[in-house]
Amino acid sequence: MSTAESAVESIQREMTVFARRARASAGRMHPELSLVSYTLLGHLEERDGCRATDLAAHYALDKSTVSRQVAALERAGLIERRLDPEDHRVQVLHLTEAGREILAQVTRSRRAAFRERLADWPEEDLVRFAAYLERYNAGPGETGAG
């Protein structure tokens, strides 16, 4: 096995561990907020609302999966549907005030956990790691990690 092949194997393995750890820690941060729910709330905040079909397309998720997540978030009072002012046939999902508060709370907790885990890393390593993650996430295709 070449050095590059070995590195790719290691990356795949470590990304899987990372994904599992992220899912597990999401439940500890807020028991009712899964990693998928947290991600969807963050996207809604970032975009100041969007359609459920846009969420499904952006995250390459099945529409039924997004529909279940959206229904759960609505029942929890974290998101609400509003008519699109430009097209009243379309419903746009928006965070409620409770949704914004929980998202902010979980975000603070997650950042604190990352800071703690990376506390001993030199600044240059942090900058390099961030750049590599951005580069990886900007790349084409799906990894199937998880």
Secondary structure, DSSP 8 states (H G I E B T S, - for coil): --HHHHHHHHHHHHHHHHHHHHHHHHHHH-TT--HHHHHHHHHHHHHT-B-HHHHHHHHT--HHHHHHHHHHHHHTTSEEEEEETTEEEEEEEEE-HHHHHHHHHHHHHHHHHHHHHTTTS-HHHHHHHHHHHHHHHHSSS-----
